[in-house]
Amino acid sequence: MKTDQEIKDISPIHKEFQNLLDLDFKNRKLKENDITSATVTEITKNYVVVDCKAKMEGMIPVEEFKDNNEMEKIKIGSKIDVYLERIESFRGEIVVSRDKARKLKAWKKMEKVFETKEEMTGYITGKVKGGFIANVEGLPCFMPSSQIDVKPLKRIDHLLNTPVKVIATRIDKNRGNVCVSRRAVLEKSKNAEITEALKNIKEGDIVENAIVKATTDWGIFLDINGIDALLHVSDLSHGRVKKPADLVTIGQKLKVKITKIDEKTNRVSASVKALTEDPYENIDKKYKAGEIYSGTVTKIMDYGCFVKIEEGIEGLIHNSELDWTNRNIKPNKVLSVSQNIKFKIVSIDKETKRISLSYKATLENPWSKISDKIGKEAKIKITNITDKAIFGELTEFKLSGMLHYKEISYQENPEELKKFKKNDVINVKILEIKDDKIRFSIRALQKDPLDWFKENKKKLGDIVTTRVHEVQKTGVKVSIDTEKKLIVLIKKIDLAKETTDARPEVFSPGNALDAKIVELDVAKRKVKLSVKAAQIDEEKSLIAKFGEGATKSGATLKGIFEKAIGKKNKKEK
C-alpha cells in the first residue's frame, strides 16, 4: 500500500489518468449472473475474445458459437450478448459465456410466450425415453411422443433437424425444464380452419356428398367439405344395425342430415335415419297387442331373440316367452338366426320404441291339458334328486314338477329320498298346479293314519290308550293305532303330573299309557297327547264323585281312594 509521501511523489499526469480510469469504471454497469453486451476484438482458433468494458477482455470457447453456424456470421467488431458469470475470478480473469446468454435469453422469452401461448420455431434433434429433444431458441426442451402430431407417427425422420412450430405447454422454473407441443399448433391451425368451415353449415342442413373416411363398431366418420363428422350407429337406421361396415365402404358418398354442431369442441354429428320417416310413428295403426304376425329372427342373445317385424321395426322375445315348459331355456335351443316364425305381440311401447313378443303363445299350451288332472294319479320320470325333494317329468305331458320329501310318506322323513334314483318311473298324485308349477305326492295315494281319529270317533279332549313305541331323552314315542302307523311323541313335561314321575327312562316299549288328546288339527297334521292332562282329569273326576270337601279338608288322593275302597268293603259285608 502506497504511503502519503509516495502519493505526493506521483506526477500530475499519472493522477489525471487514474481519475479518468476510475470515472470510466464507475460508469460501467456490470452485473454478475446477467446478460451484457460485448464487442468481438479477436477471433483465434480456439477462442473468441470479447470486450465487456471490464478491466480485461473475456475469452469464450468457439464451441459455444456452433449453433446456427454463428461462427460464420461474427467478425471483429461484432456486437454480441454474453452471460457474465464473474467480473473477476480467483485468477483475476473475467468469466463470460455465449451459450448461457443464449439459453437465459431463450428462457426469458419462453416464460413470456408461455403466458401468451405464442408459437415458436424449434428443431427436433434427437429421441429420448418417452419423447424427443427439441431445441427452441437455443433452449433444449422435451416434447412427449403424444405431442409430435395429431395422430401417431411410425417414423419421424422427416421432422428431425427441420424447423417446426411449437407451443410451450409446461415450464418448471425450479428444474429449468420446458415441455413443448407440435400437436397443439397443428390442432390450433386445424380448429381455425374448422371454425371457418363451420360458418358455411348449420344444424338441419342436408349434405348430399358426405364421404366415408373410416368405420368402427359404434359409428362412421365422415368428411363433410373438409370437416370431420360422426355418424353414430344408432343414427344409421331406425332398425337394429349389427355392424356399420356391413352397410358402407371407405370412400362411399352418403346423403346425411346435420343434427348437431358443438361450437366448443367443433364436433359435428350427422344422421341418415333423420332423412326417413320414423316407422314407429304410426305403429299402433299397423299392429295390435294380442294379434299374431310373422317375422324373421335377426339376433339371438342370452336373454332372448330379436325379431324383424318390418324394415326399421324389431321386437324382443324374452326367453320366458319361448317355451311353455322351461321359462329359462336357452334361446338358441329354440330358434336360429334368419328363421321365419310366427309370434304374438304382447305389448307396444311407442315412446321407448320397444315391442314385446311371445313365441310360445303361438304353440299349444300343455298346461291347459292338465288343469283337470288335479287330484288324479299320474306317472312321473325322476329327473333329479336333491336333499329336500324329487323332481320329475310327467310321462304323458312332458311337464316337470316337484315331490317334496314330506309328501313321500306320512312319516315325513328325508331319509326316504334314498329309496329312489334318477330315471325311476313312479306313481304320484297331482296335488296342485300354480304359476306353471306342479306339486306331486305319493302319500296322498295311501290311507292317511289320521283317519283313525274319524273312524274311531275320537275328538279333542278324549282319552286314548297308547303303547310305548320308543323311549327318548326328550320324551316317549307312542303308537295310537294297532298297525303302528300313527306315532306321536309325548314330551317329557307331559308324561306325569308330578315332576319327579315325568321321567322317560321309567317306561319301556310295549307299556300301555292313557293320554288325553290336547291338540288335533288334521289339516296341519298336528296331534298332541298328554298323560299329565289325563291324570289331572281323572283326579278331578274322583274329587267330583266323592265330594268337593275332600280337597278342602286336606284329604289326599290316596286317602280318597282308601276311603272309597273301605266303603265298598263295608257294603259287601
C-alpha positions as CSV (number, residue, x, y, z in Angstrom):
1,M,0.0,0.0,0.0
2,K,1.3,3.4,-1.0
3,T,2.2,5.9,1.7
4,D,1.2,9.5,1.7
5,Q,4.7,10.5,0.7
6,E,4.6,8.1,-2.3
7,I,1.2,9.5,-3.4
8,K,2.6,13.1,-3.3
9,D,5.6,12.0,-5.5
10,I,3.2,10.7,-8.3
11,S,3.2,13.0,-11.3
12,P,0.1,15.1,-12.1
13,I,-0.3,13.2,-15.5
14,H,-0.4,9.9,-13.6
15,K,-3.1,11.3,-11.3
16,E,-5.2,12.6,-14.2
17,F,-5.1,9.1,-15.9
18,Q,-6.0,7.5,-12.6
19,N,-9.0,9.8,-12.2
20,L,-10.2,9.2,-15.8
21,L,-9.9,5.4,-15.3
22,D,-11.9,5.4,-12.1
23,L,-14.5,7.5,-13.7
24,D,-14.8,5.1,-16.7
25,F,-15.2,2.1,-14.4
26,K,-17.8,4.0,-12.4
27,N,-20.0,4.5,-15.5
28,R,-19.7,0.8,-16.5
29,K,-22.8,-1.1,-15.2
30,L,-21.6,-4.7,-15.0
31,K,-23.7,-7.2,-13.0
32,E,-22.9,-10.8,-12.4
33,N,-25.3,-13.6,-13.4
34,D,-26.9,-11.3,-16.1
35,I,-26.6,-10.7,-19.8
36,T,-24.4,-7.9,-21.1
37,S,-23.4,-6.6,-24.5
38,A,-19.8,-7.3,-25.6
39,T,-17.7,-6.4,-28.7
40,V,-15.6,-9.0,-30.6
41,T,-12.0,-7.9,-30.5
42,E,-10.2,-11.0,-31.7
43,I,-11.0,-14.5,-33.2
44,T,-8.5,-17.2,-32.6
45,K,-8.5,-20.9,-33.4
46,N,-10.0,-21.9,-30.0
47,Y,-11.4,-18.7,-28.6
48,V,-13.4,-15.6,-29.4
49,V,-12.1,-12.6,-27.4
50,V,-14.7,-10.0,-26.4
51,D,-14.6,-6.7,-24.7
52,C,-17.2,-6.2,-22.0
53,K,-15.8,-2.9,-20.8
54,A,-14.3,-4.6,-17.8
55,K,-10.8,-4.4,-16.5
56,M,-9.8,-7.1,-19.0
57,E,-11.2,-8.9,-22.0
58,G,-13.1,-12.2,-21.8
59,M,-12.4,-15.4,-23.7
60,I,-15.2,-17.6,-25.0
61,P,-14.5,-21.1,-26.5
62,V,-15.5,-21.3,-30.2
63,E,-17.7,-24.4,-29.4
64,E,-20.3,-22.0,-27.9
65,F,-20.7,-20.4,-31.3
66,K,-21.5,-23.5,-33.3
67,D,-25.3,-23.3,-33.0
68,N,-26.9,-21.9,-36.2
69,N,-23.4,-21.5,-37.7
70,E,-22.8,-18.4,-35.7
71,M,-19.0,-18.5,-36.2
72,E,-19.6,-17.7,-39.9
73,K,-21.6,-14.7,-39.0
74,I,-19.5,-12.9,-36.5
75,K,-16.3,-10.9,-37.1
76,I,-14.1,-8.4,-35.3
77,G,-16.2,-5.5,-34.1
78,S,-19.5,-7.5,-34.0
79,K,-21.7,-6.9,-31.0
80,I,-22.9,-10.0,-29.2
81,D,-24.7,-10.8,-25.9
82,V,-22.8,-12.7,-23.3
83,Y,-23.6,-14.0,-19.9
84,L,-21.4,-12.5,-17.2
85,E,-20.7,-15.2,-14.6
86,R,-17.8,-13.5,-12.7
87,I,-16.3,-10.0,-13.0
88,E,-13.2,-11.3,-11.6
89,S,-12.3,-15.0,-10.9
90,F,-9.7,-16.3,-8.4
91,R,-7.2,-15.8,-11.3
92,G,-8.3,-12.2,-11.8
93,E,-10.0,-13.0,-15.1
94,I,-13.5,-12.1,-16.3
95,V,-15.7,-15.2,-16.9
96,V,-18.3,-14.9,-19.7
97,S,-20.4,-17.4,-21.7
98,R,-22.2,-17.0,-25.1
99,D,-24.1,-20.3,-24.7
100,K,-25.5,-19.4,-21.2
101,A,-26.5,-16.0,-22.6
102,R,-28.4,-17.6,-25.4
103,K,-30.2,-20.1,-23.0
104,L,-31.1,-17.3,-20.5
105,K,-32.4,-15.2,-23.2
106,A,-34.4,-18.1,-24.6
107,W,-35.7,-18.9,-21.1
108,K,-37.0,-15.4,-20.5
109,K,-38.7,-15.4,-23.9
110,M,-40.1,-18.9,-23.1
111,E,-41.6,-17.6,-19.9
112,K,-43.2,-14.7,-21.8
113,V,-44.7,-16.8,-24.6
114,F,-45.9,-19.5,-22.2
115,E,-48.4,-17.0,-20.9
116,T,-49.5,-15.8,-24.3
117,K,-49.3,-19.3,-26.0
118,E,-47.3,-17.8,-28.8
119,E,-45.8,-20.1,-31.4
120,M,-42.0,-20.6,-31.6
121,T,-39.7,-22.3,-34.0
122,G,-37.7,-25.3,-32.8
123,Y,-35.6,-28.2,-34.1
124,I,-36.1,-31.8,-33.1
125,T,-32.6,-33.0,-32.5
126,G,-33.0,-36.5,-31.0
127,K,-35.1,-39.1,-29.3
128,V,-35.2,-39.9,-25.6
129,K,-37.3,-42.1,-23.4
130,G,-41.0,-41.1,-23.7
131,G,-40.4,-38.4,-26.4
132,F,-38.0,-36.2,-28.1
133,I,-35.5,-33.3,-27.5
134,A,-36.4,-30.1,-29.3
135,N,-34.0,-27.1,-29.5
136,V,-36.2,-24.0,-29.2
137,E,-34.4,-20.6,-29.5
138,G,-31.3,-22.3,-28.2
139,L,-33.0,-23.9,-25.2
140,P,-33.3,-27.7,-25.1
141,C,-36.9,-28.7,-24.4
142,F,-38.8,-32.0,-24.0
143,M,-41.5,-33.0,-26.5
144,P,-43.6,-36.1,-25.4
145,S,-44.3,-38.7,-28.1
146,S,-48.0,-37.9,-28.0
147,Q,-47.4,-34.2,-28.8
148,I,-45.4,-34.6,-32.0
149,D,-48.6,-34.9,-34.2
150,V,-52.3,-35.2,-34.1
151,K,-52.1,-38.9,-34.9
152,P,-49.5,-41.5,-34.0
153,L,-46.4,-41.5,-36.3
154,K,-44.4,-44.6,-37.0
155,R,-41.4,-42.6,-38.3
156,I,-40.3,-39.1,-37.6
157,D,-37.2,-38.9,-39.8
158,H,-38.8,-36.2,-41.9
159,L,-39.1,-33.9,-38.9
160,L,-35.5,-34.3,-37.5
161,N,-33.4,-31.1,-37.7
162,T,-36.1,-29.3,-39.6
163,P,-37.8,-26.1,-38.3
164,V,-41.2,-26.9,-36.7
165,K,-43.7,-24.7,-34.9
166,V,-44.3,-25.5,-31.2
167,I,-46.1,-24.1,-28.2
168,A,-44.8,-24.3,-24.6
169,T,-47.2,-26.4,-22.6
170,R,-45.4,-26.6,-19.2
171,I,-42.5,-24.8,-17.5
172,D,-40.7,-25.9,-14.4
173,K,-38.7,-22.9,-13.1
174,N,-37.0,-24.8,-10.3
175,R,-35.6,-27.6,-12.5
176,G,-35.3,-25.4,-15.6
177,N,-37.4,-27.9,-17.7
178,V,-39.7,-26.9,-20.5
179,C,-42.3,-29.1,-22.3
180,V,-43.4,-28.2,-25.8
181,S,-46.0,-29.5,-28.2
182,R,-46.2,-29.5,-32.0
183,R,-49.6,-31.2,-31.9
184,A,-51.1,-28.1,-30.2
185,V,-50.0,-25.9,-33.1
186,L,-51.5,-28.4,-35.6
187,E,-54.8,-28.6,-33.7
188,K,-54.9,-24.9,-33.3
189,S,-54.5,-24.4,-37.0
190,K,-57.0,-27.2,-37.8
191,N,-59.5,-25.8,-35.4
192,A,-59.2,-22.4,-37.0
193,E,-59.9,-24.0,-40.4
194,I,-62.8,-26.0,-39.0
195,T,-64.3,-22.9,-37.3
196,E,-64.1,-21.0,-40.7
197,A,-65.6,-24.0,-42.5
198,L,-68.4,-24.4,-39.9
199,K,-69.7,-20.9,-40.9
200,N,-70.9,-22.5,-44.1
201,I,-73.1,-25.2,-42.5
202,K,-75.7,-25.2,-39.8
203,E,-77.9,-27.8,-37.9
204,G,-80.6,-29.2,-40.1
205,D,-78.7,-28.9,-43.3
206,I,-78.8,-31.8,-45.7
207,V,-75.5,-32.8,-47.3
208,E,-75.5,-34.8,-50.5
209,N,-71.9,-35.9,-50.7
210,A,-70.6,-36.8,-47.3
211,I,-67.6,-39.1,-47.8
212,V,-67.0,-42.1,-45.6
213,K,-63.5,-41.9,-44.1
214,A,-63.5,-44.7,-41.5
215,T,-65.8,-47.2,-39.8
216,T,-65.9,-48.6,-36.3
217,D,-68.3,-50.8,-34.4
218,W,-70.0,-47.8,-32.9
219,G,-70.2,-45.5,-35.9
220,I,-68.9,-44.0,-39.2
221,F,-66.5,-41.0,-39.6
222,L,-67.4,-38.7,-42.5
223,D,-65.7,-35.9,-44.4
224,I,-68.2,-33.0,-45.0
225,N,-66.5,-30.3,-47.0
226,G,-63.2,-30.8,-45.1
227,I,-65.0,-31.1,-41.7
228,D,-64.9,-34.4,-39.7
229,A,-68.3,-35.6,-38.7
230,L,-69.6,-38.6,-36.8
231,L,-72.5,-40.8,-37.9
232,H,-73.3,-42.9,-34.9
233,V,-74.5,-46.4,-35.4
234,S,-77.9,-45.5,-33.8
235,D,-78.4,-42.8,-36.5
236,L,-77.8,-45.2,-39.4
237,S,-81.3,-46.7,-39.4
238,H,-84.5,-46.9,-37.5
239,G,-83.8,-50.6,-37.1
240,R,-81.0,-52.5,-35.5
241,V,-77.6,-52.4,-37.2
242,K,-75.1,-55.1,-36.4
243,K,-72.0,-53.6,-37.9
244,P,-71.7,-50.3,-39.8
245,A,-69.0,-51.8,-42.1
246,D,-71.7,-54.1,-43.4
247,L,-73.6,-51.1,-44.8
248,V,-70.9,-48.8,-46.2
249,T,-67.4,-48.8,-47.7
250,I,-64.5,-46.4,-47.4
251,G,-64.8,-43.6,-49.9
252,Q,-68.6,-44.1,-50.4
253,K,-70.7,-40.9,-50.6
254,L,-73.8,-40.7,-48.3
255,K,-76.7,-38.3,-48.0
256,V,-76.9,-37.2,-44.4
257,K,-78.6,-34.5,-42.2
258,I,-76.6,-32.4,-39.8
259,T,-78.2,-33.0,-36.4
260,K,-75.8,-31.2,-34.0
261,I,-72.8,-28.8,-34.1
262,D,-70.9,-28.3,-30.8
263,E,-69.3,-24.9,-31.0
264,K,-67.0,-25.5,-28.1
265,T,-65.4,-28.7,-29.4
266,N,-66.2,-28.1,-33.2
267,R,-67.8,-31.6,-33.3
268,V,-70.4,-32.3,-35.9
269,S,-73.0,-35.1,-35.7
270,A,-74.8,-36.4,-38.7
271,S,-77.8,-38.8,-39.3
272,V,-79.1,-40.9,-42.1
273,K,-82.3,-42.1,-40.4
274,A,-83.3,-38.4,-39.8
275,L,-84.0,-38.3,-43.6
276,T,-86.6,-41.0,-43.4
277,E,-90.0,-41.3,-41.6
278,D,-90.0,-43.0,-38.2
279,P,-91.8,-46.3,-38.7
280,Y,-92.9,-46.2,-35.1
281,E,-94.9,-43.0,-35.7
282,N,-98.0,-44.9,-36.9
283,I,-97.2,-48.4,-35.5
284,D,-100.3,-48.5,-33.4
285,K,-102.3,-48.4,-36.6
286,K,-100.4,-51.3,-38.2
287,Y,-100.0,-53.7,-35.3
288,K,-102.2,-54.6,-32.3
289,A,-101.2,-56.2,-29.0
290,G,-102.7,-59.7,-28.8
291,E,-102.6,-60.4,-32.5
292,I,-100.3,-62.9,-34.3
293,Y,-97.9,-61.8,-37.0
294,S,-94.9,-63.2,-38.9
295,G,-91.2,-62.1,-38.8
296,T,-87.6,-63.1,-39.1
297,V,-85.2,-63.8,-36.3
298,T,-82.3,-61.3,-36.6
299,K,-80.3,-61.7,-33.4
300,I,-80.1,-64.2,-30.5
301,M,-78.9,-63.1,-27.1
302,D,-78.7,-64.9,-23.7
303,Y,-81.9,-63.2,-22.6
304,G,-83.9,-63.7,-25.8
305,C,-84.3,-63.2,-29.5
306,F,-84.8,-60.1,-31.7
307,V,-87.3,-60.5,-34.5
308,K,-87.6,-58.2,-37.5
309,I,-91.3,-57.3,-38.0
310,E,-90.7,-54.9,-40.9
311,E,-87.9,-52.6,-42.1
312,G,-86.9,-50.5,-39.1
313,I,-89.1,-52.3,-36.6
314,E,-87.9,-55.1,-34.3
315,G,-89.4,-56.8,-31.3
316,L,-87.9,-58.9,-28.5
317,I,-89.0,-62.4,-27.5
318,H,-87.7,-62.8,-23.9
319,N,-86.5,-66.4,-23.1
320,S,-89.5,-66.7,-20.7
321,E,-91.8,-66.4,-23.8
322,L,-90.1,-69.1,-25.8
323,D,-91.2,-72.4,-24.2
324,W,-94.2,-73.4,-22.0
325,T,-92.3,-76.0,-20.0
326,N,-89.0,-74.1,-19.4
327,R,-89.0,-70.4,-18.5
328,N,-85.2,-70.2,-18.5
329,I,-84.5,-72.1,-21.7
330,K,-81.5,-71.0,-23.8
331,P,-82.9,-69.1,-26.9
332,N,-80.5,-70.8,-29.3
333,K,-82.1,-74.2,-28.4
334,V,-85.5,-73.0,-29.7
335,L,-84.8,-70.5,-32.6
336,S,-82.0,-69.7,-35.0
337,V,-81.0,-66.5,-36.9
338,S,-82.8,-66.0,-40.2
339,Q,-85.6,-68.3,-39.2
340,N,-89.1,-67.2,-40.2
341,I,-91.5,-67.6,-37.3
342,K,-95.0,-66.6,-36.1
343,F,-95.3,-64.6,-32.9
344,K,-97.9,-62.8,-30.8
345,I,-97.4,-59.2,-29.8
346,V,-97.6,-58.8,-26.0
347,S,-97.1,-55.1,-25.7
348,I,-96.1,-52.0,-27.7
349,D,-94.3,-49.0,-26.1
350,K,-94.3,-46.3,-28.7
351,E,-92.3,-43.8,-26.7
352,T,-89.3,-46.1,-25.9
353,K,-89.8,-48.0,-29.2
354,R,-89.9,-51.3,-27.5
355,I,-92.1,-54.2,-28.6
356,S,-92.5,-57.4,-26.5
357,L,-93.3,-60.6,-28.4
358,S,-94.2,-64.2,-27.4
359,Y,-93.3,-67.3,-29.4
360,K,-94.9,-69.8,-27.1
361,A,-98.2,-68.1,-27.4
362,T,-98.4,-69.5,-31.0
363,L,-97.8,-73.0,-29.7
364,E,-100.1,-75.5,-28.0
365,N,-100.2,-74.9,-24.2
366,P,-99.6,-78.2,-22.4
367,W,-100.7,-76.6,-19.1
368,S,-104.3,-76.2,-20.4
369,K,-104.4,-80.0,-20.8
370,I,-103.6,-80.9,-17.2
371,S,-105.8,-78.3,-15.5
372,D,-108.4,-81.1,-14.9
373,K,-105.8,-83.6,-13.7
374,I,-105.5,-82.1,-10.2
375,G,-106.2,-84.7,-7.6
376,K,-105.7,-87.6,-10.0
377,E,-103.0,-90.2,-10.2
378,A,-100.2,-89.9,-12.8
379,K,-96.8,-91.3,-13.7
380,I,-93.6,-89.3,-13.5
381,K,-90.0,-90.0,-14.5
382,I,-87.4,-88.8,-12.0
383,T,-85.0,-86.2,-13.5
384,N,-83.2,-85.0,-10.4
385,I,-83.0,-85.7,-6.6
386,T,-81.9,-83.1,-4.1
387,D,-81.6,-83.2,-0.3
388,K,-85.1,-81.9,0.1
389,A,-87.1,-83.1,-2.9
390,I,-87.5,-85.2,-6.1
391,F,-88.0,-83.5,-9.5
392,G,-89.8,-85.4,-12.2
393,E,-91.5,-85.1,-15.6
394,L,-95.0,-86.2,-16.3
395,T,-94.6,-89.0,-18.8
396,E,-97.8,-88.0,-20.6
397,F,-97.5,-84.2,-20.8
398,K,-93.7,-83.6,-20.6
399,L,-94.2,-81.1,-17.8
400,S,-92.0,-81.0,-14.7
401,G,-93.0,-80.8,-11.1
402,M,-91.7,-81.3,-7.6
403,L,-92.2,-84.1,-5.0
404,H,-91.2,-82.8,-1.5
405,Y,-89.8,-85.4,0.9
406,K,-92.7,-84.7,3.3
407,E,-95.1,-86.0,0.5
408,I,-93.3,-89.3,0.2
409,S,-94.9,-90.8,3.3
410,Y,-96.7,-89.7,6.4
411,Q,-93.6,-90.2,8.5
412,E,-92.1,-87.1,6.8
413,N,-88.6,-88.5,6.9
414,P,-86.0,-87.1,4.5
415,E,-84.1,-90.4,4.6
416,E,-86.8,-91.9,2.4
417,L,-85.3,-89.9,-0.6
418,K,-82.6,-92.6,-0.7
419,K,-85.1,-95.2,-1.8
420,F,-85.3,-93.5,-5.3
421,K,-82.9,-92.9,-8.1
422,K,-82.8,-90.9,-11.3
423,N,-84.9,-92.2,-14.3
424,D,-87.2,-94.2,-12.0
425,V,-90.8,-94.1,-13.0
426,I,-93.2,-93.8,-10.1
427,N,-96.9,-93.2,-9.4
428,V,-97.9,-89.9,-7.8
429,K,-100.9,-87.8,-7.2
430,I,-101.1,-84.3,-8.7
431,L,-101.8,-82.1,-5.6
432,E,-101.5,-78.6,-7.1
433,I,-100.8,-76.6,-10.3
434,K,-100.0,-72.9,-9.7
435,D,-97.9,-70.4,-11.6
436,D,-96.8,-73.1,-14.1
437,K,-95.5,-75.2,-11.2
438,I,-96.8,-78.7,-10.3
439,R,-96.7,-80.3,-6.8
440,F,-96.8,-84.1,-6.5
441,S,-97.5,-86.5,-3.7
442,I,-97.0,-90.3,-3.1
443,R,-98.6,-90.5,0.4
444,A,-101.8,-89.0,-1.0
445,L,-102.3,-92.3,-2.8
446,Q,-102.2,-94.1,0.6
447,K,-104.5,-94.2,3.5
448,D,-104.0,-91.3,6.0
449,P,-103.2,-92.6,9.5
450,L,-105.0,-89.6,10.9
451,D,-108.2,-91.1,9.6
452,W,-108.1,-93.3,12.7
453,F,-109.5,-90.5,14.8
454,K,-112.5,-90.2,12.5
455,E,-113.0,-93.9,12.2
456,N,-112.9,-94.4,16.0
457,K,-114.9,-91.2,16.6
458,K,-112.1,-89.6,18.7
459,K,-112.0,-85.9,19.2
460,L,-110.2,-83.2,21.1
461,G,-110.3,-83.9,24.9
462,D,-110.8,-87.6,24.6
463,I,-108.7,-90.1,26.4
464,V,-106.9,-92.8,24.2
465,T,-104.9,-95.8,25.3
466,T,-101.5,-96.0,23.6
467,R,-98.5,-98.3,23.6
468,V,-94.9,-97.1,24.1
469,H,-93.1,-97.4,20.8
470,E,-89.7,-95.8,21.6
471,V,-88.1,-94.1,24.6
472,Q,-86.1,-90.9,24.0
473,K,-84.4,-88.4,26.3
474,T,-86.9,-85.7,25.4
475,G,-90.0,-87.9,25.8
476,V,-91.7,-91.1,24.7
477,K,-93.0,-92.0,21.3
478,V,-96.3,-93.9,21.4
479,S,-98.4,-95.7,18.8
480,I,-102.0,-94.9,18.8
481,D,-103.2,-97.5,16.3
482,T,-102.5,-101.2,16.3
483,E,-100.7,-101.1,12.9
484,K,-98.2,-98.6,14.5
485,K,-98.6,-96.1,11.6
486,L,-99.8,-93.3,13.8
487,I,-96.8,-92.5,16.0
488,V,-96.9,-89.4,18.3
489,L,-94.2,-88.0,20.7
490,I,-95.3,-87.3,24.2
491,K,-92.9,-84.7,25.6
492,K,-91.2,-85.3,28.9
493,I,-93.2,-82.5,30.6
494,D,-96.4,-84.2,29.7
495,L,-95.5,-87.7,31.0
496,A,-96.8,-87.2,34.6
497,K,-98.5,-84.7,36.8
498,E,-95.7,-84.9,39.3
499,T,-92.3,-83.6,38.0
500,T,-90.4,-86.4,39.8
501,D,-92.5,-89.0,37.9
502,A,-92.1,-87.4,34.5
503,R,-89.0,-89.4,33.6
504,P,-88.9,-91.2,30.2
505,E,-86.5,-93.9,31.5
506,V,-89.2,-95.4,33.7
507,F,-91.1,-96.5,30.6
508,S,-90.4,-99.5,28.4
509,P,-91.6,-100.3,24.8
510,G,-95.0,-102.0,25.0
511,N,-96.1,-100.2,28.2
512,A,-99.7,-99.0,28.0
513,L,-100.3,-95.3,28.6
514,D,-103.6,-93.5,28.8
515,A,-103.2,-90.0,27.4
516,K,-105.5,-87.1,26.6
517,I,-105.8,-85.5,23.1
518,V,-104.9,-81.9,23.9
519,E,-104.4,-80.8,20.2
520,L,-105.8,-82.3,17.0
521,D,-105.5,-80.4,13.6
522,V,-105.9,-82.9,10.7
523,A,-105.3,-80.1,8.1
524,K,-102.0,-79.1,9.7
525,R,-101.3,-82.7,10.7
526,K,-100.8,-81.8,14.4
527,V,-101.5,-84.3,17.2
528,K,-100.5,-83.7,20.8
529,L,-101.1,-86.1,23.6
530,S,-100.6,-85.6,27.4
531,V,-100.5,-88.2,30.2
532,K,-100.4,-85.4,32.7
533,A,-103.6,-83.9,31.4
534,A,-105.3,-87.4,31.6
535,Q,-104.2,-87.8,35.2
536,I,-105.4,-84.3,36.2
537,D,-108.8,-85.0,34.6
538,E,-109.1,-88.4,36.4
539,E,-108.2,-86.7,39.7
540,K,-110.9,-84.0,39.1
541,S,-113.4,-86.7,38.3
542,L,-112.8,-88.6,41.5
543,I,-112.9,-85.5,43.6
544,A,-116.2,-84.6,42.0
545,K,-117.6,-88.1,42.7
546,F,-116.6,-88.3,46.3
547,G,-117.3,-84.7,47.3
548,E,-116.0,-81.2,47.0
549,G,-114.9,-81.1,50.6
550,A,-112.3,-83.7,50.0
551,T,-109.7,-81.2,48.9
552,K,-110.8,-78.5,51.4
553,S,-110.3,-80.9,54.5
554,G,-106.8,-81.6,53.5
555,A,-107.6,-85.1,52.2
556,T,-105.2,-86.5,49.6
557,L,-105.9,-88.6,46.6
558,K,-104.6,-91.7,48.4
559,G,-106.9,-91.0,51.3
560,I,-109.8,-90.6,48.9
561,F,-109.0,-93.9,47.3
562,E,-108.7,-95.7,50.7
563,K,-111.9,-94.2,51.9
564,A,-113.7,-95.3,48.7
565,I,-112.3,-98.8,48.9
566,G,-113.3,-99.1,52.6
567,K,-116.9,-98.1,51.9
568,K,-117.0,-100.6,49.1
569,N,-115.8,-103.4,51.5
570,K,-118.5,-102.5,54.1
571,K,-121.2,-102.7,51.6
572,E,-120.0,-106.2,50.6
573,K,-120.0,-107.3,54.2
